[in-house]
Each structure stands twice: as structure tokens, then as C-alpha cells.
């Protein structure tokens, strides 16, 4: 029997990002991002997967909104493409790009779906990337001009804002030395806090604003103090280096000391930490997919650890362990440590989808993943955690940053015809939304 597990006011949605679904990469005045140059030869011809068409959402957004209605989505999290608004990252505004998001937002509202906007989701304008990207502190000023325009133009209709999506990835998933990575991380954090301040000074400051962090709860492989210390170090690297500045206004002391041992640190200028302290987020958005299990490893000089997941677990196509109980643990830890409202801004799994029966993609592994994680969310709410929204990642099988092979969608998209087909997991999620609960 289905039990009602989620309170009134809890919002169910799905999430996407501009570059991963929009396509139309060279239409209506859109500028270039660094992603537009990847997997191409010197003549601009694709040499591998690219986002030129992706899910063709730019041309099919009305069809996609109708699909969202069928699924019962109450909110839709999407990002705005910086280069559709400012083709060069700064300066000239592209009216056609502005108009596209006007139409999208208005159509969502007309369908009874609340828009929730990510300001920056990994697609930095090429002009800014070429000038040093987030390593260049001037990018903060360009970002604030862009954010200010969004607040002023769309803020009458958009009441949920996310400054950045997964800044940890932008900072640390590169080849740079640690000092460069910490510089990028610090500039992203200052840009976030300054954008929060900018929003609260805007003419439509009656909504909420926060940041989206990718978090992974870390467990020691045993009770051995060395394993416990290893898990703590990885937690500091993956989680607390962004959590503490955003929610406490300071960097974690243990990680400051660790990084100093490698001759690196955040390039803090006078006033930076006050900017962080005085502009707390209204909520914390978290992208959560799996967990880590850490074993002490003396060969790893950086963190002293090695990930040792349970070999008997189920793993996704990304190689991530399916561990829904870890989401409950993470939520309760965040409540205890930070006491902040939480939105689960991404949660989902990539599995192979090959069996179609009765016109439905039979993705039972993904359905089981969602069921386990949603039960963990409901349990955390029951135990006092302030979780107010859940977004499935992703609405569609999309361009997964270099590949179309990793399929996270609750809706299948045929890459040739662009036909949309709701998967079994999507039908399950629809029923959860309608009942505000599921079989426990």
C-alpha cells in the first residue's frame, strides 16, 4: 500500500542544464563556450560526441513542458546559457537569447510548473575561458554583471536561484597544480557570495538563492583510526572545502593545514571572508549520487586514502556504488552540522536501457535506485531534516559531458528522431508525485 511520506509544500521536480539539452549551438546569436571546441578538428568538424543538437530542447521546449506536465512535475530546474545572453561573456546583450528564456519561463508558469534557475552550470563563455577562466579574478565581475541582468530581467517570475552547479568539479577536475585549483575554488566561492548579495539588493529579492554542491558522504572502511582519518580527509577535500565557506564563512582548518603542507592555499584578499560570512545562502542545493568508503593508504601522499567500495554492491554504469542509506546519513549530518534548508538538486543513476516492452523502457535498476533514495529522503524528513525539494537527474538522456552513452534520464530520447519516450522509472516517479509517497 502506498504511504504518504512527503509533506505538503515538498516540491518534486527534474533537472537539466543548458549545454546538455538545448542544442542550437550556433543559432540566434549564441556565443561560443569552451565546450563548443571539444571533440572537433581544426576545421570545426566533430571528431566525437558534441552538444550541437543534444536533446534539441531549444526547438522542442513546448513539447518538453507538456511532457513535464504528464509526469506531474511541480518544479523544473534548468540553467541559462551565459553565451545566449552575453555572447562574449560581457558587454553586448543578445535579445534573441533573452527572448528564448522569457518564452521558456512563461510557458512553464502557464503549465503550473515553477522555474528554478541555475545561473552557471559549467558552460563558461569562450572569451572568458581564453582570458584565464575562473582562475582570473576578473571573471567574478563578469559573472556578477550576468547574474545581475538575470535577476533584474527574470526575477519577477523566477523565485528559486542557484549561483553555481558543482563548483568543486570546475576547480578540481583539471590538470592544474593544487594552487591553481584552490584559486579557482576561491574565486567561485566569492562569486557565489557576491551574487547572493546582488540578488538581495535587486528589485525582485522576494525569492530564495543558494548554491549547488556535489557531495559524497565518506565512510571509513573499518574502525581503525587510520581509516577514520582517511575518510575525514576525503570528506574535507570533496565536501567541507565548499560547505564550510558557504555555510560557516570559513575554510576547514584541517584542510587549510593539509594544503599548506603542499605549499598551497586559497588566495584570500582583504574582505573576502567577510563577503562569505555576511551573505549566507537561503538553502543548500546538493547533488548526490553515491558514497565513498576509505581505506588508509600510505602511498597516497595527498589524502592518505584509497576508495574501497563494497564489492557485493550494485554499481551504476558510472562505476558508482548504489547505497541509498548513505543519502539518509548525509542529510542527517548536514542538518546536525549546518542546520540549513536542503534541496536535493540532482539524484539519479546511469544504467543501460535496452529493453522496450509495451512502448516503455524497462529500466528496473534505475527505478530501484529512485525508490531507495526517495525512501531515504522521506526517512530524513521524518527525523527532522529540512529537505524541501527533490529533483531527479535527469529529465532526459542527454549529453553527459563528452558522451551520450551514460544515460541518466527518466525519459528516453531517440538520437535520430528525437522522439521522447517515458521510461518505467519516469512512470514510477509520476506516481510518487501524485501520491506524495510510495510503498515503504
C-alpha positions in Angstrom: 0.0 0.0 0.0 1.3 3.5 -0.9 2.1 5.6 2.1 2.0 9.4 2.1 5.6 10.2 3.1 6.2 13.7 1.8 4.6 16.8 3.4 2.6 19.5 1.7 5.0 22.0 0.3 7.6 19.5 -0.6 8.4 20.0 -4.3 9.1 17.3 -6.8 10.9 18.2 -10.0 13.6 17.2 -12.5 16.8 18.9 -13.6 18.7 19.6 -16.7 21.4 22.0 -17.9 21.6 24.2 -21.0 24.5 22.8 -22.8 23.5 19.2 -22.1 20.0 19.5 -23.7 19.4 22.7 -25.7 21.4 22.1 -28.9 21.0 25.1 -31.4 24.7 25.8 -30.6 25.1 28.3 -33.5 21.6 29.8 -33.7 20.0 33.1 -32.8 23.2 34.9 -31.8 24.5 32.4 -29.3 28.2 32.8 -28.5 30.8 30.1 -28.0 31.8 28.2 -24.9 34.9 26.1 -24.4 32.7 23.0 -24.8 31.9 24.1 -28.3 35.5 23.5 -29.3 35.9 20.0 -27.7 35.9 16.9 -29.9 36.5 18.9 -33.1 39.2 19.1 -35.6 41.0 22.3 -36.8 38.1 22.9 -39.2 35.4 22.7 -36.5 34.2 19.3 -37.7 33.1 16.9 -34.9 35.6 14.1 -34.1 33.4 12.7 -31.2 30.2 13.4 -29.3 29.3 17.1 -29.2 26.3 19.1 -27.9 25.4 20.7 -31.2 21.9 19.2 -31.2 21.8 17.2 -27.9 18.1 16.9 -27.0 17.1 19.8 -29.3 15.3 21.4 -26.4 15.8 24.8 -27.9 13.3 24.0 -30.6 11.1 21.5 -28.6 10.7 23.1 -25.2 6.9 23.3 -25.5 6.7 19.6 -26.2 9.0 19.0 -23.3 6.9 21.1 -21.0 3.9 19.1 -22.0 5.8 16.0 -21.0 6.7 17.6 -17.7 3.0 18.1 -17.1 2.3 14.5 -17.9 4.9 13.5 -15.2 3.3 15.8 -12.7 6.5 17.9 -12.1 5.9 20.8 -9.8 9.2 22.5 -10.5 11.8 22.3 -13.2 15.5 23.1 -12.6 17.4 24.3 -15.6 20.3 26.5 -16.4 20.6 29.6 -18.5 23.3 29.6 -21.1 25.6 32.6 -20.3 26.5 32.9 -24.0 22.9 33.1 -25.2 22.6 36.2 -23.0 26.1 37.7 -23.3 27.7 36.1 -26.4 31.1 37.4 -25.4 30.7 36.8 -21.7 30.4 40.6 -21.1 29.1 43.7 -22.9 26.6 43.2 -25.7 23.3 41.5 -24.8 21.7 39.1 -27.2 18.0 39.9 -27.4 17.1 36.6 -29.1 18.7 34.6 -26.3 16.8 36.7 -23.7 13.6 36.1 -25.5 14.1 32.3 -25.5 14.3 32.2 -21.8 11.3 34.6 -21.5 9.3 32.2 -23.6 10.5 29.1 -21.6 9.8 30.6 -18.2 6.4 31.9 -19.3 5.4 28.5 -20.7 6.5 26.8 -17.5 4.4 29.1 -15.4 1.4 28.7 -17.7 1.8 24.9 -17.2 1.8 25.3 -13.5 5.5 24.4 -13.2 7.8 26.5 -11.0 11.0 27.5 -12.8 14.2 27.1 -10.7 17.2 28.6 -12.4 20.9 27.8 -12.3 23.0 30.8 -13.2 26.1 28.9 -14.2 26.3 25.2 -15.0 29.8 24.6 -16.4 29.5 26.3 -19.7 31.8 29.3 -19.3 31.9 31.7 -22.3 34.9 31.0 -24.5 36.1 34.6 -24.3 36.4 34.4 -20.5 37.9 30.9 -20.7 40.6 32.3 -23.0 41.3 35.0 -20.5 42.0 32.6 -17.8 38.5 31.4 -16.8 37.8 31.3 -13.1 41.5 31.5 -12.3 41.3 35.1 -13.4 39.6 37.1 -10.7 38.1 39.4 -13.3 35.7 36.6 -14.2 33.9 37.3 -10.9 33.0 40.8 -12.2 31.8 39.4 -15.5 29.7 36.8 -13.7 28.1 39.4 -11.4 27.1 41.5 -14.4 25.5 38.4 -16.0 23.8 37.4 -12.7 22.5 41.0 -12.1 20.9 41.0 -15.6 19.2 37.7 -14.9 17.8 38.9 -11.5 16.5 42.2 -13.0 15.0 40.6 -16.1 13.6 37.3 -14.9 13.3 37.9 -11.2 9.7 38.8 -11.4 8.9 35.2 -12.4 11.8 33.2 -11.1 11.8 32.8 -7.3 14.4 30.0 -6.9 18.0 30.7 -7.9 21.3 28.6 -7.8 24.5 30.5 -8.2 26.8 27.7 -9.4 26.4 24.0 -10.1 29.1 21.8 -8.7 31.9 24.3 -8.3 34.1 21.5 -7.0 34.2 20.0 -10.4 35.2 23.3 -12.1 38.0 23.7 -9.5 39.4 20.2 -9.2 38.6 18.3 -12.3 41.5 19.7 -14.3 45.3 19.2 -14.6 46.3 22.2 -12.7 48.6 22.3 -9.7 46.9 22.5 -6.4 47.5 26.2 -6.0 45.6 26.8 -9.3 42.7 24.6 -8.2 42.4 26.4 -4.9 42.4 29.7 -6.7 39.6 28.6 -8.9 37.6 27.3 -6.0 38.1 30.5 -4.0 37.0 32.7 -6.9 33.9 30.6 -7.4 33.1 30.9 -3.7 33.5 34.7 -3.7 31.4 35.0 -6.9 28.7 32.9 -5.2 28.6 35.1 -2.1 28.7 38.3 -4.2 25.8 37.1 -6.3 23.8 36.3 -3.2 24.4 39.9 -2.1 23.5 41.2 -5.5 20.2 39.3 -5.5 19.2 40.6 -2.1 19.8 44.1 -3.4 17.8 43.5 -6.6 14.3 44.8 -7.2 12.8 41.3 -7.1 14.5 39.9 -4.0 11.4 38.1 -2.7 12.7 34.6 -3.7 15.5 32.3 -2.4 19.0 31.9 -3.6 21.6 29.2 -2.8 24.4 27.1 -4.4 24.5 23.5 -5.7 27.4 21.4 -4.3 28.1 17.9 -5.4 28.5 15.9 -2.1 29.6 12.4 -1.4 29.4 11.0 2.1 32.6 9.3 3.2 32.8 6.2 5.4 35.9 4.6 7.0 36.5 1.0 5.7 36.9 -0.1 9.4 37.1 1.3 12.9 40.9 1.6 12.6 41.8 5.2 13.4 43.9 5.4 10.2 40.8 4.6 8.1 38.7 7.1 10.1 41.3 9.8 9.4 41.4 8.8 5.8 37.6 9.2 5.5 37.8 12.6 7.2 40.5 13.8 4.8 38.5 12.8 1.7 35.4 14.4 3.3 37.4 17.7 3.7 38.5 17.5 0.1 35.2 16.6 -1.6 32.7 18.2 0.8 33.8 20.5 3.5 36.1 22.7 1.4 32.9 24.2 -0.1 30.4 23.5 2.6 32.2 25.4 5.4 32.9 28.7 3.5 29.3 28.8 2.1 27.6 28.0 5.4 30.1 28.9 8.1 32.1 31.7 6.4 35.5 29.9 6.9 37.6 27.2 5.4 38.0 23.9 7.4 41.2 24.3 9.5 42.3 20.7 8.9 42.3 21.1 5.2 44.0 24.5 5.3 46.8 22.8 7.2 46.9 19.9 4.8 47.1 22.1 1.7 49.7 24.3 3.3 51.8 21.2 3.6 51.8 21.1 -0.2 52.7 24.8 -0.4 49.2 25.9 -1.5 46.2 27.8 -0.1 43.2 29.9 -1.1 44.3 33.4 -2.4 42.3 35.3 0.2 42.2 39.1 -0.2 41.1 41.5 2.5 37.3 41.4 2.7 36.9 38.1 1.1 35.9 36.1 4.2 33.6 38.9 5.3 31.9 38.6 2.0 31.3 34.9 2.6 30.2 35.4 6.2 27.8 38.2 5.5 26.0 36.6 2.6 24.7 33.1 3.7 22.7 31.0 1.4 18.9 30.7 1.9 19.3 27.0 1.3 21.8 24.4 0.2 21.4 22.5 -3.1 23.1 19.1 -3.1 23.8 16.8 -6.0 24.2 13.3 -4.6 24.8 10.0 -6.4 26.9 7.7 -4.3 29.3 7.4 -1.3 32.9 6.7 -0.7 34.5 4.0 1.6 38.0 5.0 2.5 40.9 2.7 3.5 44.2 4.3 4.8 46.8 4.2 2.0 50.3 5.5 2.8 51.1 5.6 -1.0 48.6 8.4 -1.4 50.6 11.4 -0.1 47.8 13.8 -0.8 44.9 12.4 1.2 46.3 9.2 2.6 43.3 7.1 1.4 42.1 4.7 -1.2 38.4 4.2 -2.0 37.3 0.6 -1.2 33.5 0.2 -2.0 31.7 -2.9 -1.1 32.3 -5.4 -3.9 29.0 -7.0 -3.3 27.1 -3.8 -4.0 25.3 -2.9 -7.2 27.2 -0.3 -9.3 25.9 2.1 -12.0 27.4 2.5 -15.4 29.5 5.3 -14.0 31.0 2.8 -11.6 29.3 4.4 -8.6 28.0 2.3 -5.8 24.3 2.2 -5.2 24.0 3.0 -1.5 20.7 4.7 -0.7 21.2 4.6 3.0 24.1 6.9 2.6 21.8 9.7 1.4 19.9 9.5 4.7 23.2 9.7 6.6 24.3 12.7 4.6 21.1 14.6 5.1 21.2 14.0 8.9 24.8 15.0 9.1 24.1 18.2 7.2 21.2 19.0 9.5 23.4 18.4 12.6 26.4 20.3 11.3 24.9 23.2 9.4 21.2 23.4 10.2 20.2 24.6 6.7 17.3 24.1 4.4 18.3 21.5 1.8 17.1 20.9 -1.7 18.3 17.7 -3.4 19.0 19.3 -6.8 20.3 16.1 -8.5 19.9 12.5 -7.7 19.8 9.6 -10.2 21.7 6.8 -11.9 23.1 5.8 -15.3 22.2 2.3 -16.4 22.0 0.6 -19.7 18.5 0.9 -21.2 17.9 -1.7 -23.8 14.6 -3.5 -23.2 11.4 -1.8 -24.5 8.1 -3.6 -23.8 4.7 -2.2 -24.4 6.2 1.1 -25.5 8.0 1.6 -22.2 11.8 1.5 -21.5 12.1 -1.2 -18.8 14.7 0.4 -16.6 14.2 -1.5 -13.4 17.6 -0.8 -12.0 17.0 2.9 -12.2 13.5 2.6 -10.7 15.0 0.7 -7.7 17.7 3.4 -7.3 15.0 6.1 -7.1 12.8 4.1 -4.7 15.7 3.5 -2.3 16.8 7.1 -2.4 13.3 8.6 -2.1 12.7 6.4 1.0 15.9 7.7 2.5 14.7 11.3 1.9 11.4 10.6 3.5 13.1 9.0 6.5 15.3 12.0 6.9 12.3 14.4 6.8 10.6 12.3 9.4 13.6 12.6 11.6 13.7 16.4 11.4 15.8 17.2 8.4 14.6 20.2 6.4 14.5 18.8 2.9 12.1 20.9 0.8 12.7 19.7 -2.8 13.9 16.7 -4.8 15.0 16.9 -8.5 15.5 13.7 -10.5 18.7 13.8 -12.6 17.9 13.8 -15.3 14.7 14.6 -17.1 16.3 13.3 -20.4 19.0 11.1 -21.6 21.3 14.0 -22.6 24.8 15.0 -23.5 26.7 13.8 -20.4 29.8 16.0 -20.8 31.6 14.2 -23.6 29.3 11.2 -24.2 25.8 10.1 -24.9 26.5 6.6 -23.6 25.8 7.4 -19.9 22.0 7.6 -19.7 20.6 9.2 -16.6 17.1 10.2 -18.0 13.7 9.2 -16.8 12.8 10.0 -20.4 14.5 8.3 -23.3 15.3 10.3 -26.4 15.9 8.7 -29.8 19.2 10.3 -31.1 17.9 10.3 -34.7 14.2 11.1 -34.5 14.3 13.0 -31.1 11.2 11.1 -30.1 10.6 11.2 -26.4 9.6 8.0 -24.5 8.9 8.0 -20.8 10.8 5.2 -19.0 9.4 2.9 -16.4 11.3 4.9 -13.8 9.6 8.1 -15.1 6.2 6.4 -14.7 7.2 5.4 -11.1 8.2 8.9 -10.3 5.0 10.3 -11.7 3.1 8.0 -9.3 5.2 9.0 -6.4 4.5 12.7 -7.1 0.8 12.1 -7.4 0.6 10.1 -4.2 3.2 12.2 -2.4 4.6 8.8 -1.3 5.4 5.3 -2.2 5.3 1.7 -0.9 7.6 1.6 2.1 
